[in-house]
Structures are given as structure tokens and as C-alpha cells.
Amino acid sequence: MSNQPFQVYLRIKPLLESSTETLIEDLNDNKIVIRKDGKNSKSFVFDKIFSGVQNNEDIFDQSLRHNLDHFVEGYNTTILAYGITGSGKTHTIFGNEKDEGLSFKCINYLVNRMKYMSPEANVQMEMSFIEVYNETIRDLMSDQPKPLMIMQDNQKGSYIQGLQAIKINSINDVKEGINIANQNRSLAQTIYNVYSSRSHALIQFNLSYCFEGQTITPKLFIVDLAGSERVYQDQKSKNQQEGSNINRSLLALSNCLTILSDKSKKNQHIPYRNSKLTRLLQDSLGGNTRTIMISCIQQNKCQYDEILNTLQYSSRATQIKKQVQKSLHQQISEEKILILPNITDSEMSTKQLYLTKIYNDIYSNIEEYHEINNSLIEIQNNILQNQYQIEEIYSMSLQNNQNSINDDQMYHNLMIAQKQNQELEQQLQNALKVNLKQKQLQKSLLLQITEEQQQYIDYWELKYEESQKEIQQLKQVLQSKNDDIQSKDSQIQQQQLFLDQIKTKNPSLYTTNNDSDCSYPSSFASSTSTSQIKKKSSLTHLNTQNTLSQQSQLFDMIDRPRFSNLSHIKQILASRERSPVNSIFRQSPIRSPLRKKPSIRNITSISKVEQSEISQISSIKKSRLINDPQITTINLYGSQYINLIDKENIS
Ligand SMILES: Nc1ncnc2c1ncn2[C@@H]1O[C@H](COP(=O)(O)OP(=O)(O)OP(=O)(O)O)[C@@H](O)[C@H]1O
């Protein structure tokens, strides 16, 4: 027992003549193998296969009963009988005196279920019966079967305008309704020369009840389809396929089934609107409906090709996958409410969905518009035909002027034809009104979409402006940084120049010409902080007896970024060998330039040469240097080293 939303069952008609040969090679509960002489065996799998021995009761029990329980819970349900002429579709749906058909069994079951529902549920069930023939929908419950149109409504969804429905309280109401429909069907057949194998019969049951504050409104369609062999015939002859309306519906149905069942065509448009039948069954095939397809086949070898076609189509339908939800009355209105908040990135996907929905709405409206136009042409043709009929009757009545009985009959026919003409004209007027409404709706939808797109454009324009501003600001920052770099470069050049000048004037103050530290005065060498550099350089300059203005100028220059950037100095000197002196005195890892010239910086030379220099330092500096210098010496590798440590900077 399958519980899938799309179930396909196979019913095999028993061989009624014992002389005929069966094409079934193998058969079990859900697999059938058929074979024709000279051809390979072909096997097909279905949800369940009913062989010739099982009757309608068995089929109802095993394929429909559980689905009807779902229907009562609120799921739209459609039962389709599919197959070639004479395969047993009508027998399955309507049955006979000995074997009651599935439609009666379903209603019987539902009516019994209704009895057990509480009065508060306010259960109501209605039944309609329509026929689709040659792309015309006729209401078989009406005394005067006339063409009807499918309309679209925001609240109701798609519906058949002017379709009559009878209330059902008992199974007798159903039997009576179906009798009326069958009588009207046979009347229509005589008038329009329809054969059952070329028309589709659809019974629609609308159930409605209240449950937990919600109105549940599921629909049940029971469909006896026209003989499917027409499809294959039409497919064989392309001219016929395009031009003929004999069974455009079935061709459209098989096209829809093909797309729905093909995973690779998942996003492809499904042409439900290509026929009245597929439009009516749109929800049953791909939409929010549980669908039970009962494919009927004969088993005569002589019908191999047609049976094979039915099996292929039906087994393809087993591939249809869909999800269904309960049919609540509020669902339609909820779907319509789509608010447009301000656009943000995270909401883009919602926007895309909304746009897709609008496009789909427009698409379906355009299709509907064409459909209404086709209906208009159809009605106009009917009016014309009636006009001819009236003229014909009138000319005949003139010819048979003498015959009063004929006259009366002719007059009567004339009146009927005129009345029909008037009704058709009325329908034409209505259709024109609907057409106009559709046009207006399309226009408003197009305006809506333009508005939506404008919002997107505005949003991105705003974003663009903001980005432009940001770029501008960044450019300005970049420019100022470049200017800064340029000014610092020029300062460095000036410093370099100035230091070169000093170096040229006082070469003795610099440790060595080969050392890359030559640009620094010797007393800088073991200092790492800017202030140390500053102070020691001042000492050096005092030693060279420069003027005070020159000293201050030098202070200014040395205080410039090149020297203030400690990491820059470290970077230049990092690769150098770590001075043992510095290691010991825990100073910066700068190799002391003194090492290169131990003779200049040994303790003896300090006492002799530098002592006199120190004596020339201004009184403040002097006191600081004399009273509070820390002069430390160390003997390493046979040389005396001196290191001047300024306490202020060490702390
Ligand atoms: N399972 C069955 N057991 C016995 N008789 C059957 C069975 N199926 C069909 N028949 C008989 O076969 C004949 C043709 O069946 P039916 O009218 O149901 O075919 P159909 O597919 O509806 O054809 P059409 O498309 O012309 O309406 C009928 O006389 C019917 O009683």
C-alpha cells in the first residue's frame, strides 16, 4: 500500500475471450513483464498491480481507502483512470450493477465518515460533474449543457465559472447526481456527436468542515479520461497533432507527465495551460494534491503497441515526486501577502523569490489571456454556427411553408437556436469583460515589477555613491601619506648632508671610514634610545667646539624621525655582531664602534684627550657629566673599553 503523493496502480482487464492470447509473460504484485513474438521482453514496476481476477472492491480497499482518509484530513486528492479505449476505465470508475465503480465506493465511504463527524464541524459536501470534449467544458449537472470557462480568482484560485454543484447528504444524492449527469452526457453526445472514448468525465467533490478554528476545504477529483490511443495517433501525424482538437487534452496531459517525471527537466515550465484538461488537473499533477493514477490495460497480444505505450507513460508517472500540504481555506490569502521591506543583502534571496513570483504571475496571466482569447474565438465560432443554423432553418421553413407541422417544428428550432445565440452573446460579453480585467491586472503587475526593479536600481546607486566617497577619502589619505613620506625623505637627505658635513669637518670623531656606523658619532654607538643619542651627540659637538646655534641645529636634525625610529636603527644594525661590551652592560645589541678603535677609547686616552674636552662643556652639562657620569671600563681581549652610561636614560 503506497503512501506517496503520486501513486500509480495498474489494472489489467481479464481476457474476455478465451481464444485470445495474452502478452503478459510474468506478473506479480507490482511488476509486469510483457512480450510480443520477435520482440524483447519489457518489464514495468508500479505501486501495485491488480490482475483480472480482482474487482473494484479490491481496488478500492488496496489503493483508495487510505488515500480517502488523507482526503478527509484535508489533502486534495485526484483519482485518474488512464488507458486506451475499451481497457476498462469507465468500468473502474462507474462499474456496473454487479461491480460498483470506484466513484460510488469513494462517496459511500466519505458519506459514512461524515456521519461520525461532530455537528460543530459543520461538514458540507458538494458534487459537480463536468465533461471536457474538444477543448470545451460542459456542466453535466445542468439541464442545458453549455460551454463553461475556467477563471482565475485571487481568493478561489482557478474555478469553473457557472458550474453547478449539488449538496450531498447521502449516497442516494450521489447516485441521483451521476444519473442526471449521464443523461445529460448522452444528450450532449447526440447533439455534439461525442463518443465516450473521446471525452473526459470529471466528478468533483468539495468537502468543507471546521477543525480547531480552521476551515478545511479539500477537493476530490475522480476522472475517467478519454482513450489515450488518440495521443499516439496524433503524435504519429504531426499535422493532425497541431490542427486537431480531437484530443489535445490528452496530448497536453502526456507532455505534462513527461516533464514532471523527468528530473533533468526539473525547472522547465510545465505546459498545464495547453489544454482545458491539464489546466483543470494542474494541481492534481504537480501541485498540492495527492494523485492516484489507475492505468488500465488489456492483455491481448494484438494490442501490444498501445498497451506498451500506456505502460511506458504510466511507469514514467511513477517518477513524479512532489510534496503536498493540507488544503486550508486561509492558504490562498496567506500566499498573496508578500511585504516588501527595505533591501539588504540578506534579504536578496527573498527579493529574488518575490520577483520570480511576479514573473510567474505575469506569465500565467499572459497564458490566461491567450486562453480567454481562444475561448472568445470559440464562442464567436459558435455564434456564427448558430447564425448559419438559424438561416438554414429559416430557409427550410420558407421551403416547407405549406407544411404546418414542419413549420411549428422549424419555428420551435428557430427559437431554440436564437436563445442559444443570445446566451452565447452574453457569454461573449462576459468573456470580453474578463479579458479587459486580465489586461488591467497584467498592466498593474508590470507596473509592480517596474517599481521593484527601480528599488533595486536606487539601492545599488546609493551603494555606488557611498563607495565612491570611500574611495575618495582613501585617495586623500594616500596622498597625505605620500606627502609625509616625501617630506621625511627630504629631512633624511638634509640630515645626511649635515652629518656628512660634520664628518668632513671632524673626521676624528667617527670611529672608522669603513664601518657602516660611520654616519654616527662614536658616542652614539652603544645607545639605543633617542634621548641618549641626543645627549651623547651634544657631548660630541661640544667636544668639537661648535657654536651653540650649531648645536641646537644638530639637536633638531638628530631629533628627526630617522633617529627617533628605533626599529629603523635596529634593522640597520641587527645583522651585526653583538658587542661583548654591550652584552655585559646589558645595553642595546649594537656592536660598539669602540671595538674598532680601542686605542681611541681606552681608559688612558680618555684621561688624556677627553678630560680636556669634558672641561670645556658648559657648566650645567659639565656638572651632569662630571658629577654624575658613570664611566665604566672593561678589559677585554687585551684592550680597555669605556662605556658612558647616563643614569637618566637607563631608568
Ligand atoms: N475488469 C473488468 N472486468 C470485466 N469486464 C470489464 C473489465 N474492464 C472492462 N470491462 C468491460 O469491457 C468493456 C469496455 O470497458 P470500458 O467501457 O470500461 O472501457 P473504457 O476504457 O472506459 O473505454 P472508453 O474509453 O471507450 O470509455 C465494458 O463492457 C466493460 O464492462
Ligand as a Chemical Component Dictionary entry (heavy atoms), coordinates in Angstrom:
data_LIG
# 
_chem_comp.id                   LIG 
_chem_comp.type                 NON-POLYMER 
_chem_comp.pdbx_formal_charge   0 
_chem_comp.three_letter_code    LIG 
# 
loop_
_chem_comp_atom.comp_id 
_chem_comp_atom.atom_id 
_chem_comp_atom.alt_atom_id 
_chem_comp_atom.type_symbol 
_chem_comp_atom.charge 
_chem_comp_atom.model_Cartn_x 
_chem_comp_atom.model_Cartn_y 
_chem_comp_atom.model_Cartn_z 
_chem_comp_atom.pdbx_ordinal 
LIG N1  N1  N 0 -12.102 -5.590 -15.161 1  
LIG C1  C1  C 0 -13.124 -5.882 -15.969 2  
LIG N2  N2  N 0 -13.864 -6.973 -15.754 3  
LIG C2  C2  C 0 -14.867 -7.253 -16.565 4  
LIG N3  N3  N 0 -15.251 -6.515 -17.598 5  
LIG C3  C3  C 0 -14.570 -5.412 -17.863 6  
LIG C4  C4  C 0 -13.486 -5.047 -17.059 7  
LIG N4  N4  N 0 -12.983 -3.899 -17.557 8  
LIG C5  C5  C 0 -13.746 -3.560 -18.611 9  
LIG N5  N5  N 0 -14.691 -4.466 -18.796 10 
LIG C6  C6  C 0 -15.676 -4.421 -19.862 11 
LIG O1  O1  O 0 -15.028 -4.009 -21.052 12 
LIG C7  C7  C 0 -15.838 -3.125 -21.785 13 
LIG C8  C8  C 0 -15.091 -1.838 -22.057 14 
LIG O2  O2  O 0 -14.752 -1.281 -20.844 15 
LIG P1  P1  P 0 -14.862 0.253  -20.539 16 
LIG O3  O3  O 0 -16.078 0.843  -21.201 17 
LIG O4  O4  O 0 -14.772 0.417  -19.101 18 
LIG O5  O5  O 0 -13.602 0.751  -21.272 19 
LIG P2  P2  P 0 -13.060 2.227  -21.338 20 
LIG O6  O6  O 0 -11.611 2.151  -21.200 21 
LIG O7  O7  O 0 -13.797 3.077  -20.421 22 
LIG O8  O8  O 0 -13.386 2.655  -22.816 23 
LIG P3  P3  P 0 -13.789 4.107  -23.321 24 
LIG O9  O9  O 0 -12.540 4.888  -23.397 25 
LIG O10 O10 O 0 -14.382 3.854  -24.664 26 
LIG O11 O11 O 0 -14.760 4.692  -22.370 27 
LIG C9  C9  C 0 -17.088 -2.899 -20.958 28 
LIG O12 O12 O 0 -18.100 -3.738 -21.467 29 
LIG C10 C10 C 0 -16.701 -3.351 -19.580 30 
LIG O13 O13 O 0 -17.812 -3.913 -18.874 31 
# 
loop_
_chem_comp_bond.comp_id 
_chem_comp_bond.atom_id_1 
_chem_comp_bond.atom_id_2 
_chem_comp_bond.value_order 
_chem_comp_bond.pdbx_ordinal 
LIG N1  C1  SING 1  
LIG C1  N2  SING 2  
LIG C1  C4  DOUB 3  
LIG N2  C2  DOUB 4  
LIG C2  N3  SING 5  
LIG N3  C3  DOUB 6  
LIG C3  C4  SING 7  
LIG C3  N5  SING 8  
LIG C4  N4  SING 9  
LIG N4  C5  DOUB 10 
LIG C5  N5  SING 11 
LIG N5  C6  SING 12 
LIG C6  O1  SING 13 
LIG C6  C10 SING 14 
LIG O1  C7  SING 15 
LIG C7  C8  SING 16 
LIG C7  C9  SING 17 
LIG C8  O2  SING 18 
LIG O2  P1  SING 19 
LIG P1  O3  DOUB 20 
LIG P1  O4  SING 21 
LIG P1  O5  SING 22 
LIG O5  P2  SING 23 
LIG P2  O6  DOUB 24 
LIG P2  O7  SING 25 
LIG P2  O8  SING 26 
LIG O8  P3  SING 27 
LIG P3  O9  DOUB 28 
LIG P3  O10 SING 29 
LIG P3  O11 SING 30 
LIG C9  O12 SING 31 
LIG C9  C10 SING 32 
LIG C10 O13 SING 33 
# 
